[in-house]
Amino acid sequence: MVKEIELAKGKLTDDLSEQYKSDGYLFPVEVFSRKQAETFRKELETIEDRFASVNKLPKPLNSYKRGPANAVIPLVADIAKDKRVLDVVEGILGKNILIWAAEFFIKETKSKHFVGMHQDLTYWGMGETSGQVTAWIALSPSRKKSGCMEFVRGSHKNQIFPHEDTFSGDSLLSRGQEIKVDIPRDKKIFAELDPGQMSLHHGLMIHGSGPNFSDDRRIGIAIRYINPDVIQQTSGKSYAMLARGVDRKGNFIHYPAPSRLFSEESLQLHKEICESQHQVLMGTAKQEGSVWSKSTA
Ligand SMILES: O=C(O)CCC(=O)C(=O)O
């Protein structure tokens, strides 16, 4: 296990910000206690029990666990807006922080689901900006055996490489996308995390993850933070939730955290955000696919 990152009063030191800039990722950063992470997990699993098999929602529950889950699930918005997470993210993005999306990535026990190696910014319509970072928080043990995140050190210093859409049913990504570059196993850094720990990665970082061979679910929540300078270049309307500070640029339509789970207004809002993000994410795809139906369970 890699030594835990030592924050200074909950924040990144200058050295740690430099390390992120140089490597393109940073982990493991403890943002929540194991107990707190277990409470979050219980809350998620209660929602799953309540909504998974009943037809109480306009779309299957999976659709709401991916993409802008922060628009409809208060738990996700609360985690994404938590001071402990934002204090760290501020060391990368500055004082003004927006949430573009926050979503669960779940691999069930002994599942073949994987995430092919890719660069996030290929699909986000924001260009090759450094005004974004993903915080990935483990709510269950994330290990090599359970399919933890894998990074290629320094790969964010490249441009966006060509990717291909495989539309593999076992991929958790919208198009089963994969980078068209062979990454030898010895170049992969395995970001093993305990529940409550987080990794950060740059949108140009080449990353992915393997299947879950373990006896537990692998549950992560990926929060896509941006700063107000970012411009969504490919879609008509762009939405984001203000997490900290102010937005003097006005490049995004701000939306509020949901007042309660799956409220009617939040479901309507979620629909609008998904339509807009779907255009961005699937813009150049040759086949229809949807991240909103990709989450397992
Ligand atoms: O959860 C995973 O294994 C992959 C998540 C991912 O690709 C991301 O957060 O950008």
The ligand as a Gaussian input file, in Angstrom:
#p B3LYP/6-31G(d) Opt

LIG

0 1
 O      -14.431000       3.508000     -11.446000
 C      -13.664000       3.147000     -12.335000
 O      -13.131000       2.048000     -12.321000
 C      -13.334000       4.072000     -13.471000
 C      -13.778000       5.464000     -13.238000
 C      -13.290000       6.431000     -14.268000
 O      -12.896000       6.094000     -15.359000
 C      -13.279000       7.833000     -13.905000
 O      -13.663000       8.191000     -12.790000
 O      -12.880000       8.673000     -14.760000

